[in-house]
Amino acid sequence: MSETYCTSADICKRLAIGRTTLWRWQRDLGFPAPLRLGRLSRFSQSQVDQWLAARRAPVGQDSPPNPA
């Protein structure tokens, strides 16, 4: 099975975030680092999916209450 790689623009579009947020997540939250190919960077789709699954709240749990 071959690995799928995405550009940062693909990841941002999929997650509906800005490029700055993507790099901030990488720096602060452990988002998977891209594979560097010279000046190009590509993200492993499977690593991104694993990271998202690990951060997703378990099904059936309520979200934390909003502070009033």
Buried (B, 14 or more C-beta within 10 A) or exposed (E): EEEEBBEBEBBBEEBEEEEEEBEEBBEEEEBBEBEEEEEEEBBBBEBBEEBEEEEEEEEEEEEEEEEE
